[in-house]
Amino acid sequence: MQRRYFEIDVFAERPYLGNPLGVVVDAAGLSDSAMQEIAAWTNFSETAFLLPPTDGAADYRVRIFTTDSELPFAGHPTLGSCRAWLEAGGIASNPDVVLQECGIGLVPVRRGGDTLAFRAPPLLRSGPVEEHVATEVALAVGLARHELVDLAWIDNGPGWLGVLLDSAEAVLDLAVPSGARAIGVVGLWPPGGPSAYEVRAFFPGGAGLLEDPVTGSLHAAVAQWLLASGRVAAPLTATQGSAVGRSGIVAVEVDLEGSVWISGAAAVRIAGTIEA
């Protein structure tokens, strides 16, 4: 059966420098195993499948798969799925905010031309990291324990553990860590730098950790962590991807209710069909 299919470039400063996402529209009827097979074949960090919502308040439902498992939430698939749904003719109940249903519940997505923004979901796990885990992480990233300025659980679905280094340059100098934990590494740029801070994301895949180009879920978690600690103030922009030849720009805002919003470009690069 031919189903509509899009490839979306998310958080790109300019074409082909963001994080690509495959989106299968009209995914109703696909089995879990079929979705997983397609996600393994596309070989993107995530592939999304759009379905009718089960919650009457939602505009659509999305299931998000990595090459080997399903995630309850991820950031660039949230923005990319919304862009694909709109491109496929989706009409939201609210013209300004699309309501996405995913594994963690309902996620609002605001529309703003080529830019979309999602409201950061609450952290599923937060707080200090146990010292034996901190020691393990230091070994994994190849640094002495005292070089890790701060660590925290910042899990909003993918299991992120946040690691703060003393500078953005230190973040960019890191080799890909070893181990099996999803690690988000961040360092502040000095005033006048390219952004407020630099982010790198490493997640389990294959025989070790892989680096993700631009990671919306991690940016949502990092922003909540750094804003709460007073290390940064919104609005701000953050950067990610230069270590892997990409150029991702992520904007962070806080609304009047105190909710954090993560925004970036989401553009269709390929539109067609997929046999599924």
SULFEN-V87914 format. One record per residue. N is the residue number from 1. SS is DSSP state (~ for helix, > for strand, _ for the rest). PHI is phi in whole degrees, 0 to 359 (none if undefined). D_FIRST is the distance of its C-alpha to the first C-alpha in Angstrom with 2 decimals. Layout:
BEGIN
n=N ss=SS phi=PHI d_first=D_FIRST
n=N ss=SS phi=PHI d_first=D_FIRST
END
This chain:
BEGIN
n=1 ss=_ phi=none d_first=0.00
n=2 ss=> phi=275 d_first=3.81
n=3 ss=> phi=237 d_first=6.38
n=4 ss=> phi=296 d_first=10.03
n=5 ss=> phi=216 d_first=12.13
n=6 ss=> phi=231 d_first=15.92
n=7 ss=> phi=243 d_first=18.69
n=8 ss=> phi=248 d_first=21.83
n=9 ss=> phi=261 d_first=25.40
n=10 ss=> phi=248 d_first=27.39
n=11 ss=_ phi=67 d_first=31.21
n=12 ss=> phi=281 d_first=31.71
n=13 ss=_ phi=291 d_first=35.18
n=14 ss=_ phi=209 d_first=33.80
n=15 ss=_ phi=308 d_first=30.50
n=16 ss=_ phi=72 d_first=29.02
n=17 ss=_ phi=241 d_first=31.68
n=18 ss=_ phi=259 d_first=29.99
n=19 ss=> phi=251 d_first=27.50
n=20 ss=> phi=283 d_first=23.89
n=21 ss=> phi=224 d_first=21.07
n=22 ss=> phi=270 d_first=17.31
n=23 ss=> phi=230 d_first=15.64
n=24 ss=> phi=264 d_first=12.06
n=25 ss=_ phi=273 d_first=12.16
n=26 ss=_ phi=57 d_first=10.66
n=27 ss=_ phi=275 d_first=10.54
n=28 ss=_ phi=303 d_first=11.54
n=29 ss=_ phi=97 d_first=10.53
n=30 ss=_ phi=285 d_first=10.35
n=31 ss=_ phi=283 d_first=13.42
n=32 ss=~ phi=303 d_first=16.32
n=33 ss=~ phi=293 d_first=16.04
n=34 ss=~ phi=293 d_first=12.47
n=35 ss=~ phi=300 d_first=13.77
n=36 ss=~ phi=295 d_first=16.84
n=37 ss=~ phi=296 d_first=15.33
n=38 ss=~ phi=296 d_first=13.54
n=39 ss=~ phi=297 d_first=16.90
n=40 ss=~ phi=293 d_first=18.84
n=41 ss=~ phi=288 d_first=16.97
n=42 ss=~ phi=297 d_first=17.48
n=43 ss=_ phi=65 d_first=21.07
n=44 ss=_ phi=281 d_first=22.01
n=45 ss=_ phi=300 d_first=24.52
n=46 ss=_ phi=216 d_first=21.96
n=47 ss=> phi=230 d_first=18.30
n=48 ss=> phi=247 d_first=17.56
n=49 ss=> phi=231 d_first=14.89
n=50 ss=> phi=266 d_first=15.53
n=51 ss=> phi=222 d_first=15.78
n=52 ss=_ phi=298 d_first=17.98
n=53 ss=_ phi=288 d_first=21.54
n=54 ss=_ phi=261 d_first=23.52
n=55 ss=_ phi=263 d_first=26.75
n=56 ss=_ phi=298 d_first=27.66
n=57 ss=_ phi=278 d_first=29.33
n=58 ss=_ phi=277 d_first=26.32
n=59 ss=_ phi=273 d_first=24.15
n=60 ss=> phi=201 d_first=21.07
n=61 ss=> phi=241 d_first=20.54
n=62 ss=> phi=233 d_first=19.63
n=63 ss=> phi=246 d_first=19.28
n=64 ss=> phi=240 d_first=20.62
n=65 ss=> phi=239 d_first=20.31
n=66 ss=_ phi=277 d_first=22.55
n=67 ss=_ phi=291 d_first=21.89
n=68 ss=_ phi=220 d_first=23.29
n=69 ss=_ phi=197 d_first=23.62
n=70 ss=> phi=259 d_first=22.88
n=71 ss=> phi=249 d_first=25.35
n=72 ss=_ phi=285 d_first=26.60
n=73 ss=_ phi=199 d_first=27.33
n=74 ss=_ phi=203 d_first=27.41
n=75 ss=~ phi=282 d_first=28.80
n=76 ss=~ phi=292 d_first=26.91
n=77 ss=~ phi=293 d_first=23.54
n=78 ss=~ phi=293 d_first=25.18
n=79 ss=~ phi=292 d_first=26.14
n=80 ss=~ phi=294 d_first=23.01
n=81 ss=~ phi=295 d_first=20.71
n=82 ss=~ phi=298 d_first=23.02
n=83 ss=~ phi=300 d_first=22.94
n=84 ss=~ phi=295 d_first=19.13
n=85 ss=~ phi=297 d_first=19.18
n=86 ss=~ phi=294 d_first=21.96
n=87 ss=~ phi=297 d_first=20.41
n=88 ss=_ phi=279 d_first=17.31
n=89 ss=_ phi=103 d_first=19.93
n=90 ss=_ phi=297 d_first=20.98
n=91 ss=_ phi=238 d_first=24.47
n=92 ss=_ phi=282 d_first=26.68
n=93 ss=_ phi=297 d_first=29.21
n=94 ss=_ phi=253 d_first=31.82
n=95 ss=_ phi=296 d_first=31.67
n=96 ss=_ phi=262 d_first=33.30
n=97 ss=> phi=226 d_first=31.62
n=98 ss=> phi=270 d_first=28.01
n=99 ss=> phi=251 d_first=27.93
n=100 ss=> phi=264 d_first=25.38
n=101 ss=> phi=257 d_first=24.94
n=102 ss=> phi=216 d_first=24.56
n=103 ss=_ phi=296 d_first=26.10
n=104 ss=_ phi=262 d_first=29.63
n=105 ss=> phi=121 d_first=29.42
n=106 ss=> phi=264 d_first=29.47
n=107 ss=> phi=235 d_first=29.91
n=108 ss=> phi=287 d_first=31.10
n=109 ss=> phi=233 d_first=30.01
n=110 ss=> phi=274 d_first=32.37
n=111 ss=> phi=258 d_first=31.47
n=112 ss=> phi=205 d_first=33.77
n=113 ss=_ phi=68 d_first=32.42
n=114 ss=_ phi=284 d_first=30.79
n=115 ss=> phi=259 d_first=32.03
n=116 ss=> phi=236 d_first=30.64
n=117 ss=> phi=221 d_first=32.61
n=118 ss=> phi=248 d_first=31.92
n=119 ss=> phi=280 d_first=34.67
n=120 ss=_ phi=299 d_first=35.43
n=121 ss=_ phi=287 d_first=34.91
n=122 ss=_ phi=299 d_first=37.92
n=123 ss=_ phi=290 d_first=38.51
n=124 ss=_ phi=281 d_first=37.73
n=125 ss=> phi=213 d_first=40.53
n=126 ss=> phi=216 d_first=43.35
n=127 ss=> phi=103 d_first=46.92
n=128 ss=> phi=296 d_first=48.91
n=129 ss=_ phi=268 d_first=47.69
n=130 ss=_ phi=300 d_first=49.70
n=131 ss=~ phi=296 d_first=52.12
n=132 ss=~ phi=293 d_first=50.89
n=133 ss=~ phi=288 d_first=47.38
n=134 ss=~ phi=301 d_first=48.96
n=135 ss=~ phi=297 d_first=50.74
n=136 ss=~ phi=298 d_first=47.56
n=137 ss=~ phi=293 d_first=45.79
n=138 ss=~ phi=303 d_first=48.78
n=139 ss=~ phi=297 d_first=48.58
n=140 ss=~ phi=295 d_first=44.83
n=141 ss=~ phi=269 d_first=45.30
n=142 ss=_ phi=75 d_first=48.44
n=143 ss=_ phi=235 d_first=50.91
n=144 ss=_ phi=288 d_first=54.00
n=145 ss=~ phi=304 d_first=53.66
n=146 ss=~ phi=289 d_first=55.95
n=147 ss=~ phi=280 d_first=53.68
n=148 ss=_ phi=271 d_first=51.04
n=149 ss=_ phi=296 d_first=52.39
n=150 ss=> phi=201 d_first=50.35
n=151 ss=> phi=222 d_first=47.48
n=152 ss=> phi=202 d_first=45.57
n=153 ss=> phi=286 d_first=42.61
n=154 ss=> phi=225 d_first=40.21
n=155 ss=> phi=275 d_first=37.12
n=156 ss=_ phi=243 d_first=34.64
n=157 ss=_ phi=144 d_first=31.76
n=158 ss=_ phi=281 d_first=31.41
n=159 ss=_ phi=93 d_first=34.96
n=160 ss=_ phi=299 d_first=36.86
n=161 ss=> phi=244 d_first=40.47
n=162 ss=> phi=270 d_first=42.27
n=163 ss=> phi=232 d_first=44.89
n=164 ss=> phi=259 d_first=47.28
n=165 ss=_ phi=256 d_first=49.19
n=166 ss=_ phi=279 d_first=52.24
n=167 ss=_ phi=196 d_first=50.61
n=168 ss=~ phi=295 d_first=47.45
n=169 ss=~ phi=299 d_first=48.86
n=170 ss=~ phi=296 d_first=49.03
n=171 ss=~ phi=296 d_first=45.34
n=172 ss=~ phi=292 d_first=44.47
n=173 ss=~ phi=280 d_first=46.79
n=174 ss=_ phi=295 d_first=44.99
n=175 ss=_ phi=279 d_first=43.36
n=176 ss=_ phi=300 d_first=40.08
n=177 ss=_ phi=294 d_first=41.33
n=178 ss=_ phi=265 d_first=41.09
n=179 ss=_ phi=100 d_first=40.27
n=180 ss=_ phi=223 d_first=37.35
n=181 ss=_ phi=256 d_first=37.68
n=182 ss=_ phi=283 d_first=35.76
n=183 ss=> phi=240 d_first=38.58
n=184 ss=> phi=249 d_first=38.97
n=185 ss=> phi=251 d_first=42.00
n=186 ss=> phi=221 d_first=43.69
n=187 ss=> phi=213 d_first=46.89
n=188 ss=> phi=281 d_first=48.60
n=189 ss=_ phi=276 d_first=49.33
n=190 ss=_ phi=290 d_first=52.91
n=191 ss=_ phi=307 d_first=53.64
n=192 ss=_ phi=89 d_first=52.58
n=193 ss=_ phi=286 d_first=49.78
n=194 ss=_ phi=293 d_first=46.24
n=195 ss=_ phi=195 d_first=45.19
n=196 ss=_ phi=289 d_first=46.48
n=197 ss=> phi=202 d_first=45.01
n=198 ss=> phi=253 d_first=42.81
n=199 ss=> phi=234 d_first=40.06
n=200 ss=> phi=228 d_first=38.40
n=201 ss=> phi=238 d_first=35.76
n=202 ss=> phi=233 d_first=35.42
n=203 ss=> phi=225 d_first=33.01
n=204 ss=> phi=297 d_first=32.50
n=205 ss=> phi=187 d_first=30.01
n=206 ss=_ phi=66 d_first=30.31
n=207 ss=_ phi=266 d_first=33.99
n=208 ss=> phi=194 d_first=35.44
n=209 ss=> phi=262 d_first=35.01
n=210 ss=> phi=246 d_first=32.80
n=211 ss=> phi=260 d_first=33.65
n=212 ss=> phi=267 d_first=31.31
n=213 ss=_ phi=294 d_first=31.81
n=214 ss=_ phi=213 d_first=32.06
n=215 ss=_ phi=235 d_first=31.68
n=216 ss=~ phi=296 d_first=31.66
n=217 ss=~ phi=298 d_first=32.18
n=218 ss=~ phi=293 d_first=35.15
n=219 ss=~ phi=298 d_first=36.61
n=220 ss=~ phi=298 d_first=36.48
n=221 ss=~ phi=290 d_first=38.30
n=222 ss=~ phi=297 d_first=40.75
n=223 ss=~ phi=299 d_first=41.64
n=224 ss=~ phi=299 d_first=42.42
n=225 ss=~ phi=294 d_first=44.54
n=226 ss=~ phi=289 d_first=46.46
n=227 ss=~ phi=294 d_first=47.05
n=228 ss=~ phi=295 d_first=48.38
n=229 ss=~ phi=277 d_first=50.70
n=230 ss=_ phi=79 d_first=52.06
n=231 ss=_ phi=284 d_first=51.21
n=232 ss=_ phi=222 d_first=49.30
n=233 ss=_ phi=227 d_first=49.20
n=234 ss=_ phi=267 d_first=46.42
n=235 ss=_ phi=283 d_first=45.23
n=236 ss=> phi=207 d_first=44.44
n=237 ss=> phi=239 d_first=42.00
n=238 ss=> phi=233 d_first=40.97
n=239 ss=> phi=236 d_first=39.68
n=240 ss=> phi=200 d_first=37.49
n=241 ss=_ phi=114 d_first=35.93
n=242 ss=~ phi=296 d_first=38.78
n=243 ss=~ phi=291 d_first=39.16
n=244 ss=~ phi=238 d_first=35.73
n=245 ss=_ phi=77 d_first=35.95
n=246 ss=_ phi=245 d_first=34.33
n=247 ss=_ phi=216 d_first=36.04
n=248 ss=> phi=262 d_first=34.87
n=249 ss=> phi=239 d_first=36.76
n=250 ss=> phi=237 d_first=36.51
n=251 ss=> phi=260 d_first=38.62
n=252 ss=> phi=236 d_first=40.13
n=253 ss=> phi=228 d_first=41.70
n=254 ss=> phi=236 d_first=43.34
n=255 ss=_ phi=274 d_first=43.40
n=256 ss=_ phi=294 d_first=46.37
n=257 ss=_ phi=273 d_first=45.20
n=258 ss=_ phi=90 d_first=45.11
n=259 ss=_ phi=282 d_first=41.33
n=260 ss=> phi=270 d_first=40.04
n=261 ss=> phi=241 d_first=37.31
n=262 ss=> phi=246 d_first=35.41
n=263 ss=> phi=229 d_first=34.21
n=264 ss=> phi=183 d_first=32.91
n=265 ss=> phi=291 d_first=30.91
n=266 ss=> phi=214 d_first=27.12
n=267 ss=> phi=238 d_first=25.78
n=268 ss=> phi=286 d_first=22.42
n=269 ss=> phi=252 d_first=22.61
n=270 ss=> phi=224 d_first=19.08
n=271 ss=> phi=226 d_first=16.48
n=272 ss=> phi=184 d_first=13.20
n=273 ss=> phi=227 d_first=9.48
n=274 ss=> phi=228 d_first=8.08
n=275 ss=> phi=280 d_first=5.46
n=276 ss=_ phi=205 d_first=5.45
END
